[in-house]
Amino acid sequence: MSITSDLRGAPPADLRRLLPGLGMSAARAFLGPLVDPPPDGHLFCPDAIRDDPALGATVDDRLIAWARDVGIYPGRLDKLRSYGFGRFMMLAHPAVQDPDRLLMATKCLVAEWAADDYYVDEVELGAEPQVVGSRLARLISVVDPAQLVPRYAGDMATYHRLQPISEAFRTAVEHLSVYASPAQLGRFQHQMAILFLAWTQEADWHVNRRTPPVWEYLVQRHLNSYLPPIILVDVLAGYELPAHEFYHPDVRRAYTTAGNAAVLVNDLHSGPAESDTDFNLPRVLQVNEGLGHREAMARTVEIHNELMHTFVGLAGRLSATGSPNLRRFLADTWAWLGGSRRWHATTGRYNHGS
């Protein structure tokens, strides 16, 4: 099963409309060969526009210092470094040179990943499906601060001080607030609540020992997608997509489709690193539709590609009529997808020889 992009053909017409919103380096990447449609078994997905190993290493060094300070992954910091989450954000935000902005995005990403590990997936880190909902409800009170009367606010603060995941989110959101406007922070809080809801749904599958039908799994992936980091593209790049465009149904459909496609790239790469009780689309397809491993991987690629073509079509049409900031936001989303693809194909989390 080859998870690669073919490098023949010209950019689709819809995609060319994204070019005005890009910087020159990103524009050159779009002018390079793209696939429409790709051969069977190949991903329709860009590659990274920029790879700056030194910048990625700088962000990772700062990330490890932060992780040590907040107390996540004690005794596993070398493994955390091998994953290269700072490199992920460097690849995903090719127009951003400032390591502090990239560190802010990396903190948010790793806080999310750590919560998934500690609360949902990794039993050895303390994950318990039966209490996922309660833990996440408490955690959202850090992301979107709960307003309690003084008599009980101290109890809540004491609880969170003893939780490394809470401290990770508190400091990540604090860093995000340095660069994000109130509206950008609010949209992040909204998306995190959606993500936590999805993890509660996954916990239900674990508790009841059931594999969901394919459609339900895809609904969960719609909620549990890569939107929390993707919607920070304008925050990192120093502009703001206004709310009337960000929340427009067609615009939200576009970047939500991109987030859904991106998380299926994770499904393609993460399977070998997961336990037999974890869920990913190839495994759900095998159980529900009786497919072999190779067939399930191929079907996942097909679904991913259909989502990507939908995103390109929507982004092209929206870019033809939207503001310069909307064109830039959609182009930055495309660049994020390419950086994500490169990271998944090379990270030590899923590629032990990398």
Backbone hydrogen bonds, N-H to C=O, Kabsch-Sander energy under -0.5 kcal/mol:
donor,donor_aa,acceptor,acceptor_aa,energy
3,I,1,M,-0.6
4,T,2,S,-1.0
16,R,12,P,-1.5
17,R,13,A,-0.8
17,R,14,D,-0.7
18,L,15,L,-1.9
19,L,16,R,-1.6
21,G,18,L,-1.5
22,L,19,L,-2.0
27,A,23,G,-2.8
28,R,24,M,-2.4
29,A,25,S,-1.2
30,F,26,A,-1.7
31,L,27,A,-1.7
32,G,28,R,-0.7
32,G,29,A,-0.7
34,L,9,G,-0.6
36,D,37,P,-0.7
42,H,39,P,-1.9
43,L,4,T,-1.8
45,C,43,L,-1.1
48,A,338,G,-0.5
56,G,52,D,-2.4
57,A,53,P,-2.5
58,T,54,A,-2.1
59,V,55,L,-2.1
60,D,56,G,-2.3
61,D,57,A,-2.5
62,R,58,T,-1.9
63,L,59,V,-2.3
64,I,60,D,-2.4
65,A,61,D,-1.6
66,W,62,R,-2.1
67,A,63,L,-3.0
68,R,64,I,-2.2
69,D,65,A,-1.9
70,V,66,W,-2.5
71,G,67,A,-1.5
72,I,67,A,-1.3
76,R,73,Y,-2.1
80,L,76,R,-2.5
81,R,77,L,-2.5
82,S,78,D,-1.8
83,Y,79,K,-0.9
83,Y,80,L,-0.8
84,G,80,L,-0.7
84,G,81,R,-1.0
88,F,84,G,-2.1
89,M,85,F,-2.0
90,M,86,G,-2.0
91,L,87,R,-2.8
92,A,88,F,-2.3
93,H,89,M,-1.4
96,V,93,H,-1.9
97,Q,95,A,-0.6
102,L,98,D,-1.9
103,L,99,P,-2.4
104,M,100,D,-2.3
105,A,101,R,-1.9
106,T,102,L,-2.2
107,K,103,L,-2.9
108,C,104,M,-1.9
109,L,105,A,-2.3
110,V,106,T,-2.9
111,A,107,K,-2.5
112,E,108,C,-2.0
113,W,109,L,-2.5
114,A,110,V,-3.0
115,A,111,A,-2.2
116,D,112,E,-2.0
117,D,113,W,-2.3
118,Y,114,A,-3.4
119,Y,115,A,-2.5
120,V,115,A,-0.5
120,V,116,D,-1.6
121,D,116,D,-2.7
122,E,117,D,-2.3
123,V,121,D,-0.9
125,L,122,E,-1.4
126,G,123,V,-1.8
127,A,122,E,-2.1
128,E,119,Y,-0.7
131,V,128,E,-1.8
132,V,129,P,-1.1
135,R,131,V,-2.4
136,L,132,V,-2.7
137,A,133,G,-2.2
138,R,134,S,-2.0
139,L,135,R,-2.1
140,I,136,L,-2.4
141,S,137,A,-0.6
141,S,138,R,-0.7
142,V,139,L,-2.2
143,V,139,L,-1.4
144,D,140,I,-3.1
146,A,141,S,-1.3
148,L,146,A,-0.8
152,Y,149,V,-1.7
153,A,149,V,-1.7
154,G,150,P,-1.0
156,M,152,Y,-1.8
157,A,153,A,-2.4
158,T,154,G,-2.5
159,Y,155,D,-2.2
160,H,156,M,-2.3
161,R,157,A,-2.1
162,L,158,T,-0.9
162,L,159,Y,-0.9
163,Q,160,H,-1.6
167,E,163,Q,-2.2
168,A,164,P,-2.5
169,F,165,I,-2.4
170,R,166,S,-2.8
171,T,167,E,-2.3
172,A,168,A,-2.0
173,V,169,F,-2.8
174,E,170,R,-2.0
175,H,171,T,-2.1
176,L,172,A,-2.6
177,S,173,V,-2.3
178,V,174,E,-0.6
178,V,175,H,-1.1
179,Y,175,H,-0.7
179,Y,176,L,-1.2
180,A,176,L,-2.5
185,L,181,S,-2.7
186,G,182,P,-2.3
187,R,183,A,-2.1
188,F,184,Q,-1.6
189,Q,185,L,-2.4
190,H,186,G,-2.2
191,Q,187,R,-2.2
192,M,188,F,-2.2
193,A,189,Q,-1.8
194,I,190,H,-1.6
195,L,191,Q,-2.2
196,F,192,M,-2.6
197,L,193,A,-1.8
198,A,194,I,-1.9
199,W,195,L,-1.9
200,T,196,F,-1.7
201,Q,197,L,-1.8
202,E,198,A,-2.2
203,A,199,W,-2.1
204,D,200,T,-1.6
205,W,201,Q,-1.4
206,H,202,E,-1.9
207,V,203,A,-2.9
208,N,204,D,-2.4
209,R,205,W,-0.5
209,R,206,H,-0.8
210,R,205,W,-2.0
217,Y,213,P,-2.4
218,L,214,V,-2.4
219,V,215,W,-1.8
220,Q,216,E,-2.4
221,R,217,Y,-2.3
222,H,218,L,-1.6
223,L,219,V,-1.6
224,N,220,Q,-3.3
225,S,223,L,-0.9
226,Y,259,G,-1.0
230,I,226,Y,-2.1
231,I,227,L,-2.7
232,L,229,P,-1.4
233,V,230,I,-1.9
236,L,232,L,-2.4
237,A,233,V,-1.8
238,G,234,D,-0.9
238,G,235,V,-0.6
239,Y,234,D,-2.1
245,E,242,P,-1.4
246,F,242,P,-3.0
247,Y,243,A,-2.7
248,H,245,E,-1.0
252,R,248,H,-3.0
253,R,249,P,-2.2
254,A,250,D,-1.7
255,Y,251,V,-2.3
256,T,252,R,-2.4
257,T,253,R,-2.1
258,A,254,A,-1.9
259,G,255,Y,-2.2
260,N,256,T,-2.2
261,A,257,T,-2.3
262,A,258,A,-2.5
263,V,259,G,-1.8
264,L,260,N,-1.1
264,L,261,A,-0.5
265,V,261,A,-1.1
265,V,262,A,-0.5
266,N,262,A,-1.2
267,D,263,V,-1.7
268,L,264,L,-1.9
269,H,265,V,-1.5
270,S,266,N,-2.7
271,G,267,D,-0.9
273,A,270,S,-1.5
274,E,270,S,-0.6
274,E,271,G,-1.7
278,D,275,S,-1.4
284,V,280,N,-2.4
285,L,281,L,-2.7
286,Q,282,P,-2.1
287,V,283,R,-2.1
288,N,284,V,-2.5
289,E,285,L,-2.6
290,G,286,Q,-1.1
291,L,285,L,-0.8
296,A,292,G,-2.6
297,M,293,H,-2.4
298,A,294,R,-2.4
299,R,295,E,-2.4
300,T,296,A,-2.1
301,V,297,M,-2.2
302,E,298,A,-2.1
303,I,299,R,-2.4
304,H,300,T,-2.7
305,N,301,V,-2.8
306,E,302,E,-2.2
307,L,303,I,-2.1
308,M,304,H,-2.4
309,H,305,N,-2.6
310,T,306,E,-1.9
311,F,307,L,-2.4
312,V,308,M,-2.6
313,G,309,H,-2.3
314,L,310,T,-2.6
315,A,311,F,-3.3
316,G,312,V,-2.4
317,R,313,G,-1.9
318,L,314,L,-2.7
319,S,315,A,-2.3
320,A,316,G,-1.2
321,T,317,R,-0.7
321,T,318,L,-0.8
322,G,318,L,-2.3
327,R,323,S,-2.2
328,R,324,P,-2.3
329,F,325,N,-2.6
330,L,326,L,-2.4
331,A,327,R,-2.2
332,D,328,R,-3.1
333,T,329,F,-1.9
334,W,330,L,-2.0
335,A,331,A,-2.3
336,W,332,D,-2.3
337,L,333,T,-2.1
338,G,334,W,-1.6
339,G,335,A,-2.2
340,S,336,W,-2.6
341,R,337,L,-2.3
342,R,338,G,-2.1
343,W,339,G,-2.4
344,H,340,S,-2.7
345,A,341,R,-1.7
346,T,342,R,-0.7
346,T,343,W,-1.3
347,T,343,W,-2.7
348,G,82,S,-1.4
350,Y,347,T,-0.9
351,N,347,T,-1.9
354,S,351,N,-2.1
